[in-house]
Amino acid sequence: MYELAAKKTNYPLHLGVTEAGPLLDATIKTIIGLGSLIEQGIGDTLRVSISGSPLQEPIIAKKILHEYGLYDHLPSLVSCPTCGRCEYNLPSILDKIIKYLDSYSKPIKIAVMGCPVNGIGEAKNADIGIFGTNKKIGFYYQGKFLK
Ligand code: SF4
């Protein structure tokens, strides 16, 4: 309907999946439901509908727009999925970084990587990048190894 409406009219179109459920379900349904429209440039406003705290709704909307390159006031976070090579407590460091980034509105890229094997490249390509070993964590800042 919205693809047709976008072809036939210049009226602004409001995107949203209603009654989408709790946080995880609502996020998945919203992305599946709206993603192809956003990719086509269809939609002028966006709403995320969650059964739960309404405070999450604009945050998820901003993150969706950010991933589509339509909102640049958020940092980008790259993090490794962890595997047997990860020898430090990456999830706990990642949690702290995510909490910090929640209140940060500049378009910087952060990489949090598990090991030197595949982590150095990503760490180098970020504004701030870290990778871990079983003893230490390495820091890159804008492509240069700091510490
Ligand atoms: S960066 Fe290292 S620890 Fe993380 S998934 Fe890749 S190989 Fe595994």
Residues whose N, C-alpha, C, O or C-beta is under 5 A from the ligand:
A	BS01	SF4	C80 P81 T82 C83 R85 C86 M113 G114 C115 N118 G119
